Amino acid sequence: MVSQQGSESPTNISTPPPIPTSTFNTDSNSSSTTPPSTTMADFSSFMNNPSMKDLTVVVLPPTLKLTSSNYLAWKTQVEALLYGLDLYKFIDGSFPAPSPVIAADGSHSPHPNYPHWFRQDRLLFGAIVGSLSPPIVPLIQGVSSSCEAWQILAKTYASPSRGHIKQLKHRLKHTTKTPTQSISDYMQNIKTIIDELAILGKKMDDEDVVDSILTGLDQSTYKPILDAVHARDNPISFDELHEKLINHELSLAQQASLPNLHQPSTVFYAQSRQPNKHPMPRPNHQTYSHHVSQPQLRHQHPSYSPGLLPTPSASSHHKPFLEDPSIHFHSCLQP
């Protein structure tokens, strides 16, 4: 949240300027304004103070506080906000405190603009302190300006020392994708280390970055991607590789969710191999004789019509029989 108070002429100092309608609830039928809460009223009173002329109150988002491992993300957030408010000059050293005025007799007196500079710098310093995690706040206690606090934090977490650079390279070398980790999380870990090395003046080549990413992947699971990248004539970019890995990850997830299409045929085959628990009764081949001729059957049973019986082959061990096993031919042949 940022609020600015414009300058006013001395004749209007005793009368507070109009309050923005977005700050208070205004009744359209009444000329009076009522603050919704004591907190908003206190803030309005603070901003209407004549001493706050031309000052910018800075409130950094509390969602991202500086820790020992997220300096780059925190720095990106603070720089973007201060550039937008035209206050980055307070921390980069380009807008130092006004020098005291030296009179002709050699006496020193504060610069007329120093009180305004000091108040604005204190507001910025307070915003920086509010964006730090509690263990880091003691690092900048007792500093005289927001620029000095910024430099201390940069030297602490972005110092290009040999030990720090060696530690980051070791982390990059041993960063691998775990089976439960997503590609996005894995790539984010790689990107964070690469950016930290770039801040320390050790920017990595694109091909080295790609090699580090591919080395940390499972070689069998991501073999199609590895083969495609190595077969390219020109090096692949970080963003393009990230996209290909995400698409491959989605493809693997879809394949894992599909049912096994070979299982039903396997089950059918296994069931067809099981013995029949209720076999059909076989007729007794001894209940009829192959010496019975059709004229004899037609004489005993005028309605008899011979059916088509399969012709036995020479190699067959089974004799033909009628479909209805309840018919016994020996009863029909009795005189």
Stockholm file with secondary structure:
# STOCKHOLM 1.0

chainA/1-335         MVSQQGSESPTNISTPPPIPTSTFNTDSNSSSTTPPSTTMADFSSFMNNPSMKDLTVVVLPPTLKLTSSNYLAWKTQVEALLYGLDLYKFIDGSFPAPSPVIAADGSHSPHPNYPHWFRQDRLLFGAIVGSLSPPIVPLIQGVSSSCEAWQILAKTYASPSRGHIKQLKHRLKHTTKTPTQSISDYMQNIKTIIDELAILGKKMDDEDVVDSILTGLDQSTYKPILDAVHARDNPISFDELHEKLINHELSLAQQASLPNLHQPSTVFYAQSRQPNKHPMPRPNHQTYSHHVSQPQLRHQHPSYSPGLLPTPSASSHHKPFLEDPSIHFHSCLQP
#=GR chainA/1-335 SS CCEECCCCCGGGTTSCCCCCTTTSEECTTCSCEECSSHHHHHHHHHHTSGGGTTCEECCCCTTSCBCTTCHHHHHHHHHHHHHHTTCGGGTSSSSCCCCCEECTTSCEECCTTHHHHHHHHHHHHHHHHHTBCGGGGGGGTTCSSHHHHHHHHHHHHSCCCHHHHHHHHHHHHTCCCCTTSCHHHHHHHHHHHHHHHHHTTCCCCHHHHHHHHHHTSCTTTTHHHHHHHHTCSSCCCHHHHHHHHHHHHHHHHHHHHSCCTTHHHHHHHHHHTSCCSSCCCCCCGGGSCTTCCHHHHHHHCTTCCCCCCCCCCTTCCCCCCCSCTTCCGGGTSCC
#=GC SS_cons         CCEECCCCCGGGTTSCCCCCTTTSEECTTCSCEECSSHHHHHHHHHHTSGGGTTCEECCCCTTSCBCTTCHHHHHHHHHHHHHHTTCGGGTSSSSCCCCCEECTTSCEECCTTHHHHHHHHHHHHHHHHHTBCGGGGGGGTTCSSHHHHHHHHHHHHSCCCHHHHHHHHHHHHTCCCCTTSCHHHHHHHHHHHHHHHHHTTCCCCHHHHHHHHHHTSCTTTTHHHHHHHHTCSSCCCHHHHHHHHHHHHHHHHHHHHSCCTTHHHHHHHHHHTSCCSSCCCCCCGGGSCTTCCHHHHHHHCTTCCCCCCCCCCTTCCCCCCCSCTTCCGGGTSCC
//
